[in-house]
Protein backbone atom coordinates (compact mmCIF):
# COMPACT_ATOMS: atom_id res chain seq x y z
CA UNK A 1 0.00 0.00 0.00
CA UNK A 2 1.27 3.48 -0.92
CA UNK A 3 0.39 6.96 0.27
CA UNK A 4 -0.85 9.48 -2.30
CA UNK A 5 -1.26 13.22 -1.90
CA UNK A 6 -3.15 14.91 -4.73
CA UNK A 7 -2.60 18.68 -4.81
CA UNK A 8 -4.96 20.90 -6.78
CA UNK A 9 -3.67 24.41 -7.49
CA UNK A 10 -6.00 25.46 -10.33
CA UNK A 11 -9.55 26.76 -10.44
CA UNK A 12 -10.19 24.53 -13.42
CA UNK A 13 -13.04 22.07 -13.90
CA UNK A 14 -10.94 19.53 -15.79
CA UNK A 15 -8.13 19.66 -13.23
CA UNK A 16 -10.45 19.04 -10.26
CA UNK A 17 -12.25 16.26 -12.12
CA UNK A 18 -8.95 14.44 -12.82
CA UNK A 19 -7.74 15.06 -9.27
CA UNK A 20 -10.88 13.45 -7.86
CA UNK A 21 -10.81 10.64 -10.43
CA UNK A 22 -7.19 9.72 -9.70
CA UNK A 23 -7.83 9.90 -5.95
CA UNK A 24 -10.78 7.54 -6.32
CA UNK A 25 -8.78 5.09 -8.41
CA UNK A 26 -5.85 5.08 -5.98
CA UNK A 27 -8.13 4.63 -2.97
CA UNK A 28 -10.13 1.85 -4.63
CA UNK A 29 -6.84 -0.03 -5.14
CA UNK A 30 -6.21 0.08 -1.38
CA UNK A 31 -3.88 3.07 -1.15
CA UNK A 32 -4.02 5.84 1.45
CA UNK A 33 -5.19 9.05 -0.27
CA UNK A 34 -5.28 12.71 0.76
CA UNK A 35 -6.31 15.73 -1.32
CA UNK A 36 -5.11 19.27 -0.71
CA UNK A 37 -6.30 22.51 -2.35
CA UNK A 38 -3.74 25.32 -2.71
CA UNK A 39 -3.55 28.65 -4.56
CA UNK A 40 -6.49 28.95 -7.00
CA UNK A 41 -7.58 25.41 -6.16
CA UNK A 42 -9.06 26.67 -2.88
CA UNK A 43 -11.97 27.99 -4.94
CA UNK A 44 -13.21 24.37 -5.03
CA UNK A 45 -13.72 24.42 -1.26
CA UNK A 46 -16.86 26.50 -1.89
CA UNK A 47 -19.81 24.12 -1.48
CA UNK A 48 -21.98 26.29 -3.74
CA UNK A 49 -19.79 25.54 -6.80
CA UNK A 50 -21.27 23.80 -9.82
CA UNK A 51 -19.90 20.27 -9.46
CA UNK A 52 -21.88 19.02 -12.49
CA UNK A 53 -20.11 20.91 -15.29
CA UNK A 54 -18.85 18.33 -17.77
CA UNK A 55 -15.27 18.13 -18.97
CA UNK A 56 -14.35 17.45 -22.59
CA UNK A 57 -14.48 13.72 -21.83
CA UNK A 58 -18.03 13.99 -20.47
CA UNK A 59 -17.38 13.38 -16.78
CA UNK A 60 -17.57 15.95 -14.00
CA UNK A 61 -16.28 16.42 -10.44
CA UNK A 62 -19.56 15.16 -9.00
CA UNK A 63 -18.98 11.77 -10.67
CA UNK A 64 -16.17 11.18 -8.15
CA UNK A 65 -16.90 13.41 -5.15
CA UNK A 66 -19.58 11.17 -3.57
CA UNK A 67 -17.09 8.28 -3.42
CA UNK A 68 -14.50 10.51 -1.79
CA UNK A 69 -17.00 11.76 0.79
CA UNK A 70 -18.41 8.29 1.52
CA UNK A 71 -14.90 6.96 2.07
CA UNK A 72 -13.90 9.94 4.19
CA UNK A 73 -10.95 10.93 1.98
CA UNK A 74 -9.36 13.95 3.71
CA UNK A 75 -9.54 17.16 1.70
CA UNK A 76 -7.42 19.97 3.14
CA UNK A 77 -7.33 23.64 2.26
C-alpha positions as CSV (number, residue, x, y, z in Angstrom):
1,X,0.0,0.0,0.0
2,X,1.3,3.5,-0.9
3,X,0.4,7.0,0.3
4,X,-0.8,9.5,-2.3
5,X,-1.3,13.2,-1.9
6,X,-3.1,14.9,-4.7
7,X,-2.6,18.7,-4.8
8,X,-5.0,20.9,-6.8
9,X,-3.7,24.4,-7.5
10,X,-6.0,25.5,-10.3
11,X,-9.5,26.8,-10.4
12,X,-10.2,24.5,-13.4
13,X,-13.0,22.1,-13.9
14,X,-10.9,19.5,-15.8
15,X,-8.1,19.7,-13.2
16,X,-10.5,19.0,-10.3
17,X,-12.2,16.3,-12.1
18,X,-9.0,14.4,-12.8
19,X,-7.7,15.1,-9.3
20,X,-10.9,13.4,-7.9
21,X,-10.8,10.6,-10.4
22,X,-7.2,9.7,-9.7
23,X,-7.8,9.9,-6.0
24,X,-10.8,7.5,-6.3
25,X,-8.8,5.1,-8.4
26,X,-5.9,5.1,-6.0
27,X,-8.1,4.6,-3.0
28,X,-10.1,1.8,-4.6
29,X,-6.8,0.0,-5.1
30,X,-6.2,0.1,-1.4
31,X,-3.9,3.1,-1.2
32,X,-4.0,5.8,1.5
33,X,-5.2,9.1,-0.3
34,X,-5.3,12.7,0.8
35,X,-6.3,15.7,-1.3
36,X,-5.1,19.3,-0.7
37,X,-6.3,22.5,-2.4
38,X,-3.7,25.3,-2.7
39,X,-3.6,28.6,-4.6
40,X,-6.5,29.0,-7.0
41,X,-7.6,25.4,-6.2
42,X,-9.1,26.7,-2.9
43,X,-12.0,28.0,-4.9
44,X,-13.2,24.4,-5.0
45,X,-13.7,24.4,-1.3
46,X,-16.9,26.5,-1.9
47,X,-19.8,24.1,-1.5
48,X,-22.0,26.3,-3.7
49,X,-19.8,25.5,-6.8
50,X,-21.3,23.8,-9.8
51,X,-19.9,20.3,-9.5
52,X,-21.9,19.0,-12.5
53,X,-20.1,20.9,-15.3
54,X,-18.9,18.3,-17.8
55,X,-15.3,18.1,-19.0
56,X,-14.3,17.5,-22.6
57,X,-14.5,13.7,-21.8
58,X,-18.0,14.0,-20.5
59,X,-17.4,13.4,-16.8
60,X,-17.6,15.9,-14.0
61,X,-16.3,16.4,-10.4
62,X,-19.6,15.2,-9.0
63,X,-19.0,11.8,-10.7
64,X,-16.2,11.2,-8.2
65,X,-16.9,13.4,-5.2
66,X,-19.6,11.2,-3.6
67,X,-17.1,8.3,-3.4
68,X,-14.5,10.5,-1.8
69,X,-17.0,11.8,0.8
70,X,-18.4,8.3,1.5
71,X,-14.9,7.0,2.1
72,X,-13.9,9.9,4.2
73,X,-11.0,10.9,2.0
74,X,-9.4,13.9,3.7
75,X,-9.5,17.2,1.7
76,X,-7.4,20.0,3.1
77,X,-7.3,23.6,2.3
